[in-house]
Amino acid sequence: MQSTKLVTLLILVASTVGGFAPARADEPPNDFRIGLYSVFYHTSADDLSGPYVPAGVNLKAENPETLYGAYVRHLPDNFAVELALGYPPLSKIKGQGPAALGSVPYDGQLISSARWISPTVLLEYNFLDSSAPLRPYIGVGVNYTTFYDRDSTAAGSAASGGPTKLSLTSSVGPAVTAGLTYRISDHWHLHASYSFSQVKTNLSADTDGVIRTTHINFGPQALIVSAGFSF
């Protein structure tokens, strides 16, 4: 609940600043951008702990791709506020560790999946003048991630000993980005950026009252390629 309140407050502050601060006279104040997120996980997790769990049982997330969308409000002195959001991708989790748990294959098996919503608010600084055809920018902000449609696969439930319910806590963490804007015209432009954010969660797996837990740091990095329209 506190995480949700924090992110909501940051978005409201960013929106208020963007609404009252005029952009520079020679550039439209608003951008809409759409493109592609390619996410690269650098997963690190504690070994799964709980009843009947042997040593070394771990997991790893596969890299997803998804649709990227953003609204950007330009502010004075080359600053801008970006609210970025991707279409909720299906993240797939594979087992890592022992080749099998008992007689059930584990290592490399698809054991679970989940979708996540992950809005990010960034304060960005754009180098050079707005009329420059190529402008680098950097940004810092905050990311909020929440998970839903959390499912254990048949292989995951078999490894756990039966049908398993999963829960994943929400995450709030810092985010940074660096990118380039290529100006095609006064209203059309292309963007490429690379972003880092901190996404951590506590996983709990409930198999008929038997609880196993772990702490996961997804360590996502994202390559974003998009087209934008200014107005």
Secondary structure, DSSP 8 states (H G I E B T S, - for coil): -HHHHHHHHHHHHHHHHHHHS---TTS-SEEEEEEEEEEE---EE---BSTT--TT-EEEE---EEEEEEEEEE-STTEEEEEEEE---EEEEEEESSSEETTEE-TT-EEEEEEEE--EEEEEEE-S-TT-SEEEEEEEEEEEEEEEEEEE-HHHHHHHTS--EEEE--EEEEEEEEEEEEESSSSEEEEEEEEEE--EEEEEEEETTEEEEEEEE---EEEEEEEEEE-
